[in-house]
Amino acid sequence: MEKIAIIGLSCLFPDANNPEEFWQNLSAEKDSTSSVSVAELGVDPAIFYDANKGKPEKIYFQKGGFIRNFNFDASEYNLPATFVQSLDNSFKWSLYAAKQAIIHSGYWGNQSALSKCGVILGTLAFPTKASNQLFAPIYQQTIEPAIGELLQEKDFHLGGSFTATKASPYNAMVSGLPAAIISRAFSLSGTHCCIDAACSSSFYAIKLASYYLQSGKADLMLAGAISCSDPLFVRMLFSGIQGYPENGISRPLDKASRGLITSEGIGMVMLKRYSDAVRDGDKILATICGNGLSNDGKGKHLLSPNAQGQTTAYQRAYAEAKLNPQAIDYLECHATGTLLGDTTECNSVEGFFGQYQATPLVGSTKNNVGHLLVAAGMVGITKTILSMSHGVIPATINVSEPVGSENNVISPQNIIRTATPWPSKGNKYVALSAFGFGGNNSHLILEQGEVS
């Protein structure tokens, strides 16, 4: 099966509107998470905050990674500006990232090539700010009479404005339509869809896009994932399932960490068959050698990761790549910061890589920007491509008491806590893991250098 070349890269992450800004932040060991504000939540966070975990309709953790100071110009796209302006950020961020990836690939303005380009985008089937505005009148019609009956007040009315007159009906389709809007805006092919594979969505999208290229059904493919859910909904959800750290400490790969930090953003890559990229003189940022997927099915519980399922994803990735795990220089762990999740990942890494006596350096970018949920894999891809290009592995920040023991693969000596020169003098190899709710597992292998 032919390898796939990555020839374009774009991102919109907390504190970074492009890969260059993201690399600057990584190099500066910057923590781009902060407390949620009125602007994100729509109301004063103090209304919903209670430090005691488990309180109904309350959030007990306020930190997150947010897209701020982002200026969007609706006139830049081949769509009516008023239409674009009425859309949710899911669409705006997607258009922005797609355009930047096309430009970075060198195919901006090459309509002949773009007409054979498809789009696969990982999205999260959660409400967004704009979709909530659209459905608010329905909530009002349902809830208001019920509350009035309970209070025995016939004239009871909920406070606030629940009008949807300014809401675009397209915002009801935030989980499925963004890929089609991208395709329409840039006159791409009819190959486009959105998928939700939880926190593995980035690598699932890349896998599906790779199939289109390898089967000859497309010559170029945009692939990526976006996290743009309503911050209040996300915080209520993860407070309800107690995914946030009760002790306030979220430090992936640190023993003190007890939960994750939810964040928002988007990343995209432009993909092309490797042989075609070489033939056409494209700048190859990295090559996808293997992409192993698995799903645990029912498993123990929706929120319980399974080491065997993760191991299956590893096995499939290295079988596809025809590569010994000893070749991996650096492993970008999924490492969300939760005790159960990180412990399971440490066990699966030890079980698989240990049997090959493979001891890659390890780290996690979630310490910098938090967990972008469905887009988490795109953060890892952006970091590792830039890292290989610069020949430096950035530090995994805020790790004071590293997990693991001296003889483990994930160990204090293998966790990158200060910027480290790339260990390989030849071709560079990185592996990235992404694991999601319901046992959606994925493991991606990238290579940079002269490849056959």
C-alpha positions as CSV (number, residue, x, y, z in Angstrom):
1,M,0.0,0.0,0.0
2,E,1.5,3.3,-1.0
3,K,2.6,5.8,1.6
4,I,0.9,9.1,1.9
5,A,2.7,12.5,1.9
6,I,1.7,15.4,4.0
7,I,2.4,18.5,1.9
8,G,0.4,21.2,3.7
9,L,-0.3,22.0,7.3
10,S,-2.5,24.5,9.2
11,C,-3.8,25.1,12.7
12,L,-5.8,27.4,14.9
13,F,-5.0,26.4,18.5
14,P,-5.1,28.3,21.8
15,D,-2.6,31.2,21.5
16,A,-1.7,30.2,18.0
17,N,-3.3,31.2,14.7
18,N,-0.8,29.2,12.6
19,P,1.9,26.5,12.9
20,E,4.7,29.2,13.2
21,E,3.0,30.7,16.3
22,F,2.4,27.3,17.7
23,W,6.1,26.4,17.4
24,Q,7.1,29.7,19.1
25,N,4.8,28.8,22.0
26,L,6.2,25.3,22.3
27,S,9.8,26.6,22.2
28,A,9.0,29.1,24.9
29,E,7.4,26.4,27.0
30,K,4.2,28.4,27.2
31,D,1.1,27.2,29.0
32,S,-1.8,28.4,26.8
33,T,-4.6,27.4,29.1
34,S,-6.5,29.9,31.2
35,S,-9.7,30.4,33.1
36,V,-13.0,30.4,31.2
37,S,-14.4,33.9,30.8
38,V,-17.8,35.5,30.3
39,A,-17.0,35.7,26.6
40,E,-16.7,32.0,26.3
41,L,-19.4,30.9,28.7
42,G,-21.9,33.6,27.8
43,V,-22.6,34.3,31.5
44,D,-20.5,34.9,34.6
45,P,-18.7,31.6,35.3
46,A,-19.3,32.2,39.0
47,I,-23.0,31.4,38.5
48,F,-22.2,27.8,37.7
49,Y,-18.9,27.3,39.6
50,D,-18.7,25.2,42.8
51,A,-15.4,23.9,43.9
52,N,-17.0,20.8,45.3
53,K,-17.1,18.0,42.7
54,G,-20.5,16.3,42.1
55,K,-22.9,19.2,42.5
56,P,-25.8,19.0,40.0
57,E,-25.8,21.7,37.3
58,K,-22.4,23.0,38.5
59,I,-18.8,23.1,37.2
60,Y,-16.0,22.5,39.6
61,F,-13.1,23.4,37.2
62,Q,-12.7,26.5,35.2
63,K,-9.5,26.2,33.2
64,G,-9.5,25.5,29.4
65,G,-7.8,26.2,26.1
66,F,-9.7,28.9,24.1
67,I,-9.5,30.5,20.7
68,R,-9.2,34.2,21.4
69,N,-8.3,37.3,19.4
70,F,-9.1,35.5,16.1
71,N,-10.2,37.8,13.3
72,F,-12.2,36.2,10.5
73,D,-12.7,37.9,7.2
74,A,-15.9,36.5,5.5
75,S,-15.0,38.2,2.2
76,E,-12.0,36.0,1.6
77,Y,-14.1,33.0,0.6
78,N,-16.0,32.2,-2.5
79,L,-19.3,32.4,-0.7
80,P,-21.7,35.3,0.1
81,A,-20.1,37.2,3.0
82,T,-23.4,37.7,4.8
83,F,-24.0,33.9,4.6
84,V,-20.6,33.1,6.0
85,Q,-20.9,35.7,8.7
86,S,-24.1,34.1,9.9
87,L,-22.4,30.7,10.4
88,D,-21.2,29.1,13.6
89,N,-17.4,29.2,14.4
90,S,-17.3,25.5,13.4
91,F,-17.7,26.7,9.8
92,K,-15.5,29.8,10.1
93,W,-12.6,28.0,11.8
94,S,-12.9,25.2,9.2
95,L,-12.8,27.6,6.3
96,Y,-9.8,29.4,7.8
97,A,-7.8,26.2,8.4
98,A,-8.6,24.8,5.0
99,K,-7.5,27.9,3.2
100,Q,-4.2,28.0,5.1
101,A,-3.5,24.3,4.4
102,I,-4.2,24.8,0.7
103,I,-1.9,27.8,0.6
104,H,0.8,26.0,2.5
105,S,0.6,23.0,0.1
106,G,1.3,25.3,-2.9
107,Y,-1.9,24.5,-4.6
108,W,-3.8,27.8,-4.0
109,G,-5.1,29.0,-7.3
110,N,-4.5,25.6,-9.0
111,Q,-8.2,24.9,-9.7
112,S,-7.4,21.9,-11.9
113,A,-5.8,20.1,-9.0
114,L,-8.2,21.4,-6.4
115,S,-11.2,20.0,-8.4
116,K,-9.8,16.6,-7.5
117,C,-9.4,17.3,-3.8
118,G,-11.7,15.9,-1.2
119,V,-12.3,16.8,2.5
120,I,-12.6,14.6,5.6
121,L,-13.2,16.5,8.8
122,G,-13.5,15.1,12.3
123,T,-16.2,16.9,14.2
124,L,-17.9,16.5,17.6
125,A,-21.6,15.9,17.7
126,F,-22.1,18.3,20.6
127,P,-24.1,21.6,20.7
128,T,-22.2,24.8,19.8
129,K,-23.0,28.3,20.8
130,A,-24.8,29.0,17.5
131,S,-26.8,25.7,17.5
132,N,-27.9,26.5,21.0
133,Q,-29.2,29.9,19.8
134,L,-31.1,28.1,17.1
135,F,-32.8,25.7,19.4
136,A,-33.4,28.0,22.4
137,P,-37.0,28.8,21.4
138,I,-37.7,25.1,21.3
139,Y,-36.3,24.7,24.8
140,Q,-38.4,27.6,25.9
141,Q,-41.7,26.3,24.4
142,T,-41.1,22.9,26.2
143,I,-39.8,24.0,29.5
144,E,-41.7,27.2,30.2
145,P,-45.2,25.7,30.5
146,A,-43.9,22.8,32.7
147,I,-42.2,25.2,35.1
148,G,-45.3,27.4,35.2
149,E,-47.4,24.3,36.0
150,L,-45.1,23.3,38.8
151,L,-45.2,26.8,40.3
152,Q,-48.9,27.1,39.6
153,E,-48.3,30.4,37.8
154,K,-50.2,30.6,34.5
155,D,-48.2,33.7,33.4
156,F,-44.8,32.4,34.2
157,H,-42.1,33.3,31.6
158,L,-38.4,32.5,31.5
159,G,-36.1,35.5,31.6
160,G,-33.7,36.4,28.8
161,S,-34.1,36.5,25.1
162,F,-34.7,33.2,23.2
163,T,-35.2,34.5,19.7
164,A,-33.6,32.7,16.8
165,T,-34.3,35.4,14.2
166,K,-30.6,35.9,13.6
167,A,-29.5,32.3,13.7
168,S,-28.7,30.6,10.4
169,P,-30.6,27.3,10.0
170,Y,-27.3,25.8,8.7
171,N,-26.1,26.0,12.3
172,A,-28.2,23.0,13.1
173,M,-25.8,21.0,11.1
174,V,-22.5,21.9,12.8
175,S,-21.5,18.3,13.1
176,G,-22.0,17.3,9.5
177,L,-21.9,20.3,7.2
178,P,-18.5,22.0,7.6
179,A,-16.7,19.7,5.2
180,A,-19.3,20.4,2.5
181,I,-19.0,24.2,3.1
182,I,-15.2,23.9,2.7
183,S,-15.7,22.0,-0.6
184,R,-18.1,24.6,-1.9
185,A,-16.0,27.6,-0.8
186,F,-12.9,26.3,-2.6
187,S,-14.6,24.5,-5.5
188,L,-13.2,21.1,-4.5
189,S,-14.5,17.7,-5.5
190,G,-17.7,16.1,-4.4
191,T,-15.8,13.9,-1.9
192,H,-16.5,15.3,1.5
193,C,-17.8,14.2,4.8
194,C,-17.5,14.7,8.6
195,I,-16.9,11.8,11.0
196,D,-17.0,11.5,14.8
197,A,-14.6,8.9,16.3
198,A,-14.3,10.8,19.6
199,C,-10.8,11.8,20.5
200,S,-9.4,9.6,17.7
201,S,-11.2,11.5,15.0
202,S,-8.1,13.2,13.6
203,F,-6.4,9.9,12.7
204,Y,-9.6,8.3,11.6
205,A,-10.1,11.2,9.2
206,I,-6.6,10.9,7.9
207,K,-7.1,7.1,7.5
208,L,-10.3,7.6,5.4
209,A,-8.6,10.4,3.4
210,S,-5.7,8.0,2.7
211,Y,-8.1,5.4,1.4
212,Y,-9.5,7.8,-1.1
213,L,-5.9,8.6,-2.3
214,Q,-4.7,5.0,-2.4
215,S,-7.9,3.9,-4.3
216,G,-7.4,6.6,-6.9
217,K,-10.7,8.3,-6.1
218,A,-9.0,11.6,-5.3
219,D,-5.6,13.1,-6.1
220,L,-5.5,15.5,-3.1
221,M,-7.2,15.3,0.3
222,L,-7.7,17.7,3.1
223,A,-8.0,16.0,6.5
224,G,-8.3,17.2,10.0
225,A,-10.5,17.7,13.0
226,I,-12.2,20.5,14.9
227,S,-13.2,21.1,18.5
228,C,-15.7,23.9,18.7
229,S,-18.4,22.8,21.2
230,D,-20.3,25.2,23.5
231,P,-17.9,25.7,26.4
232,L,-20.7,25.6,29.0
233,F,-22.0,22.3,27.6
234,V,-18.5,20.8,27.6
235,R,-17.9,21.9,31.2
236,M,-21.2,20.6,32.4
237,L,-20.5,17.3,30.7
238,F,-17.0,16.8,31.9
239,S,-18.0,18.0,35.4
240,G,-20.8,15.4,35.4
241,I,-18.5,12.5,34.4
242,Q,-15.9,13.9,36.8
243,G,-13.2,14.1,34.1
244,Y,-11.7,17.3,35.4
245,P,-9.1,17.2,38.2
246,E,-10.7,17.5,41.7
247,N,-7.3,18.7,43.0
248,G,-7.0,21.3,40.3
249,I,-3.9,19.6,38.8
250,S,-3.9,18.5,35.2
251,R,-0.4,17.6,34.2
252,P,-0.2,14.7,31.8
253,L,2.6,12.3,32.6
254,D,2.8,13.6,36.1
255,K,1.9,11.5,39.1
256,A,-0.1,14.4,40.7
257,S,-2.4,14.8,37.7
258,R,-6.1,13.8,38.3
259,G,-7.9,15.0,35.3
260,L,-7.9,16.8,31.9
261,I,-8.3,20.3,30.6
262,T,-10.8,20.6,27.7
263,S,-9.8,22.9,24.9
264,E,-10.9,24.1,21.4
265,G,-9.3,24.5,18.1
266,I,-8.7,23.0,14.7
267,G,-5.8,21.5,12.6
268,M,-5.7,20.3,9.0
269,V,-3.2,18.6,6.6
270,M,-3.1,18.4,2.9
271,L,-2.4,14.8,1.8
272,K,-1.2,13.4,-1.5
273,R,0.1,10.0,-2.8
274,Y,3.8,9.9,-2.0
275,S,4.9,9.0,-5.6
276,D,2.8,11.9,-7.0
277,A,4.2,14.3,-4.5
278,V,7.8,13.3,-5.5
279,R,6.9,13.5,-9.2
280,D,5.3,17.0,-8.9
281,G,8.1,18.4,-6.8
282,D,5.9,19.1,-3.8
283,K,7.5,20.0,-0.4
284,I,7.0,16.8,1.7
285,L,6.6,17.8,5.3
286,A,6.3,14.1,6.5
287,T,5.2,10.8,5.2
288,I,2.5,8.6,6.8
289,C,4.0,5.1,7.1
290,G,1.3,3.4,9.1
291,N,-2.1,4.3,10.7
292,G,-3.6,1.6,12.9
293,L,-7.2,1.8,14.1
294,S,-9.2,-0.4,16.5
295,N,-12.4,-0.3,18.4
296,D,-13.1,-2.0,21.7
297,G,-16.8,-2.3,21.1
298,K,-18.8,-2.6,24.3
299,G,-15.8,-3.0,26.5
300,K,-16.1,-2.4,30.3
301,H,-17.6,1.1,30.0
302,L,-17.9,4.0,27.6
303,L,-15.3,5.9,29.7
304,S,-13.0,2.9,30.5
305,P,-10.0,2.6,28.1
306,N,-8.8,-0.9,27.3
307,A,-5.0,-1.7,27.0
308,Q,-5.7,-4.6,24.6
309,G,-7.6,-2.3,22.2
310,Q,-4.8,0.2,22.2
311,T,-2.2,-2.6,21.6
312,T,-4.3,-3.8,18.6
313,A,-4.0,-0.3,17.1
314,Y,-0.2,-0.4,17.6
315,Q,0.1,-3.8,16.0
316,R,-1.9,-2.7,12.9
317,A,0.1,0.5,12.5
318,Y,3.5,-1.3,12.6
319,A,2.3,-4.1,10.3
320,E,1.1,-1.5,7.8
321,A,4.4,0.4,8.0
322,K,6.5,-2.8,8.0
323,L,8.6,-1.1,10.7
324,N,10.1,-2.3,13.9
325,P,9.0,-0.2,16.9
326,Q,12.7,0.2,17.7
327,A,12.9,2.7,14.8
328,I,10.7,5.2,16.6
329,D,12.7,8.2,18.0
330,Y,9.8,9.9,19.8
331,L,6.3,8.9,20.9
332,E,3.7,11.6,21.4
333,C,1.4,10.0,23.9
334,H,-2.3,10.6,24.1
335,A,-1.8,11.3,27.9
336,T,-4.8,13.4,28.9
337,G,-3.9,13.7,32.5
338,T,-6.6,11.4,34.0
339,L,-5.4,8.7,36.3
340,L,-7.3,5.8,34.6
341,G,-6.5,6.9,31.1
342,D,-2.8,7.6,31.6
343,T,-2.3,4.4,33.6
344,T,-3.9,2.3,30.9
345,E,-1.8,4.0,28.2
346,C,1.4,3.4,30.2
347,N,0.5,-0.3,30.5
348,S,-0.3,-0.7,26.8
349,V,2.9,1.1,25.8
350,E,5.0,-1.0,28.2
351,G,3.3,-4.2,27.0
352,F,3.8,-3.5,23.3
353,F,7.0,-1.5,23.0
354,G,8.7,-3.3,25.8
355,Q,8.5,-6.6,24.0
356,Y,10.6,-5.1,21.2
357,Q,13.0,-3.5,23.6
358,A,12.0,-0.2,22.1
359,T,12.6,2.9,24.2
360,P,11.5,6.0,22.4
361,L,11.5,9.4,24.0
362,V,8.0,10.4,25.1
363,G,5.9,13.5,25.8
364,S,2.6,15.2,25.4
365,T,1.5,18.5,24.1
366,K,-1.7,18.6,26.2
367,N,0.5,20.2,28.9
368,N,0.7,23.2,26.7
369,V,-2.8,23.6,25.2
370,G,-5.0,21.1,27.0
371,H,-7.1,18.4,25.4
372,L,-8.7,19.4,22.1
373,L,-10.9,16.3,22.2
374,V,-11.6,15.3,18.6
375,A,-8.8,17.5,17.3
376,A,-6.2,16.3,19.8
377,G,-4.4,14.3,17.2
378,M,-3.9,17.4,15.0
379,V,-2.1,19.1,17.8
380,G,0.3,16.1,18.0
381,I,0.8,16.0,14.3
382,T,1.5,19.7,14.1
383,K,4.0,19.5,17.0
384,T,5.9,16.5,15.7
385,I,6.1,17.7,12.1
386,L,7.6,21.0,13.3
387,S,9.8,19.2,15.7
388,M,11.3,17.0,13.0
389,S,11.8,20.0,10.8
390,H,13.6,22.0,13.5
391,G,15.5,19.0,14.8
392,V,14.3,19.7,18.4
393,I,11.8,17.9,20.6
394,P,10.1,20.6,22.7
395,A,9.7,20.1,26.5
396,T,6.6,18.5,28.0
397,I,6.0,21.2,30.5
398,N,4.8,21.2,34.1
399,V,6.0,17.7,34.9
400,S,7.6,17.8,38.4
401,E,7.0,14.2,39.4
402,P,7.1,12.0,36.2
403,V,5.1,8.8,36.0
404,G,6.7,5.5,35.4
405,S,9.8,3.8,36.8
406,E,13.4,3.6,35.6
407,N,13.0,0.4,33.7
408,N,9.7,1.3,31.9
409,V,9.3,2.7,28.4
410,I,7.4,5.7,29.8
411,S,9.9,6.6,32.5
412,P,11.4,9.7,34.1
413,Q,14.5,9.5,31.9
414,N,12.5,9.1,28.7
415,I,10.0,11.9,29.3
416,I,11.2,15.0,27.5
417,R,11.2,17.8,30.2
418,T,13.7,20.1,28.5
419,A,14.1,20.9,24.8
420,T,16.1,18.1,23.4
421,P,18.0,17.7,20.0
422,W,16.5,15.1,17.7
423,P,18.2,11.8,18.5
424,S,18.4,10.5,15.0
425,K,20.9,11.6,12.3
426,G,19.1,9.8,9.5
427,N,15.4,9.5,8.8
428,K,13.3,10.6,11.7
429,Y,10.4,8.5,12.9
430,V,7.6,9.6,15.3
431,A,4.6,7.7,16.6
432,L,1.4,9.4,17.9
433,S,-1.5,7.9,19.8
434,A,-5.1,9.0,20.1
435,F,-7.7,7.2,22.2
436,G,-11.3,8.1,22.5
437,F,-14.6,7.3,24.3
438,G,-16.0,4.0,23.5
439,G,-12.6,2.5,22.7
440,N,-11.9,4.3,19.5
441,N,-8.1,3.7,19.3
442,S,-5.6,5.0,16.8
443,H,-1.8,5.0,16.4
444,L,-0.1,7.0,13.6
445,I,3.5,6.7,12.4
446,L,5.3,9.5,10.6
447,E,8.6,9.6,8.8
448,Q,10.7,12.6,7.7
449,G,13.7,12.3,5.4
450,E,14.6,10.5,2.2
451,V,12.1,7.7,1.8
452,S,11.6,5.1,-0.9
